């Protein structure tokens, strides 16, 4: 492994083991790996140690990844009601979730970059959401299959097969090259006064989506997203070991406020009033609510009930309603909020109360 670079006496080293990655900041000169295992960088996250200083989006520990106790009910280990069952035993209803999206801002279009990753259950991913017999259910929806033994870089991340990757509309602002607002692709028109505008695909009724292990909003910096990209991507996310100075996963571009020409509306600097929002500004990401650098929302173990779900979890057979906001307050609050229900309609998570959404 090459020596990490030093900046003002502080090492910033990014290590990747296939699909597993974590930025490590707090490594000083002369610190050995054994010392790192007992340092504060781990933050009490057991998965951090299990993966040899690696825990990031699309890791091999999906679903049963233990989080800090403060992240929700339960202990470090998933037992009891939070146990997983074979996804092949799930009913058809529980093989899907329903997603809706709305724009609450009357000032701007929202150009979002939605990524869904699902792992195929088996030896590689013991908690994978996908029954091998259901792969066609995912590919028919638009997921791309990544076979066992293969891996695919996506922006800041690396996804190792067997897995399925869905990138909504390839991140394009409009569909078919049209200038009509009715043909918006991964964008939502401004609200009409106090009446929110719903996404053309993820409508008020919600789109039925084969259940992923992880939901992340991330601009990979390619295609129509390239001109909008502000944060720097990691270098070679699928490299076995690499040193770089990439932006934290919690500070990667997730969605933008843009005008009708898909130009950023407002400041391009991160923070209150920005034209770009990041995972730490999205309710329910690990960055926002667990204290860990996990920029995704995660499928709860299949036995989890509405009252047992952690702050970053959604449930099989349930529903997620997303609402995009542009409320420049001090202190700020999440500008993409979610309401999550379980299969029966019981509330799992409600919109952040500061958003004042009924």
Residue, then its C-alpha position, 0 to 999 in steps of 0.5 A: x500500500x502506498x504511503x498516505x499523503x500528509x497535510x498539516x500533520x494529518x493523514x487523509x487516507x482512503x482505502x477500498x477493499x472491492x466494494x468496501x470503502x471508508x474515508x479515514x481522517x485522524x491518522x497522524x504520522x507513525x500511527x499503525x493499523x493496530x492503533x487505528x483499530x482502537x482509535x476514535x475513528x471507529x466511532x463504536x460502529x462494529x461494521x467498521x472493525x468487521x470490514x478492516x476499517x471499511x464501511x461505506x455505501x454498497x458494502x457487503x454488510x447491507x441490511x444487518x449492518x450494526x449501527x450505534x445504539x443511539x441510531x434506533x432500537x435494538x443492540x449492536x446485533x440484529x436479533x429477535x424481531x429484527x432478524x432477516x428471512x430468506x427473500x425467496x420466502x417473501x410475498x410479492x407485496x413485500x418484494x416492492x416498495x412504493x415511492x413518491x416525490x414532490x417539490x415544495x419550492x415555488x422558486x426552483x426546479x429540483x434536479x435529483x439523482x436517484x440511485x437504488x442498489x439491491x444485492x442478490x441474497x447468497x454467500x456474498x450477501x447474506x442479507x441481500x434483498x433479492x431472491x435469485x429467482x427474482x432478478x428478472x423482476x428487477x431488470x424489467x423495472x430498469x435495474x442493471x445486473x452486476x454478476x458475481x465476480x464483477x464490479x462497477x464504479x458509479x461516481x464515488x462508489x464501487x458496487x460488487x456483484x452479485x448486485x443490481x443497480x438502478x439509476x433513475x433516467x440516467x440522471x437526465x433533466x428531461x426525457x426525449x430532449x423535449x422542452x416541455x415540463x410534462x416530460x421532465x425526467x429526473x427533475x420536478x417542476x416548481x410548486x404552484x404557490x402552496x401546492x406541491x408539484x409531484x414527479x412525473x414518475x414518482x407521482x402522488x400515488x407512488x411508483x412501485x419499485x422492486x425493493x433495494x437494499x440502499x437508496x442514495x441520491x448521488x450525481x456520478x459526474x457523468x452525462x447530464x450531471x457533469x455540468x452540475x457537479x461541484x464536489x470532487x469524486x474519489x479517484x478509482x473507486x474500485x481500486x483495491x487500495x488507493x490514496x486520494x483527497x476526495x470529498x467526504x461521502x456526506x458532502x457529495x452532490x445529491x440534488x440541485x435547485x435549477x431553472x428551466x434551462x437546468x442551470x443552478x439557481x442560486x449560490x453554488x457554495x455548499x450550505x444554507x442558500x446553496x444551489x446544491x444539496x448533499x446527503x447530510x441535508x437529506x433526512x434519514x441518511x446515515x450522515x444526517x441521523x446516525x453520526x456515521x459517514x453513510x450517505x444512504x437510506x437502508x432497508x431494515x431487516x425483514x422482521x423489523x416492525x414500525x416501532x423497531x426501525x432505526x432512523x435511516x431505515x425503510x421497510x419491505x412492502x411499505x411506502x416512502x414519500x419524499x419532499x424537496x424543500x428550499x427553506x434557508x433557515x439558521x440553523x438549517x434542517x434537512x432539505x429533502x425530507x421523508x415519511x416512511x410507512x410499513x406494509x400496513x400503513x403504520x408510520x415508521x418515520x414522519x417528515x421532519x417537523x421543521x418542514x411543516x408538511x401536513 
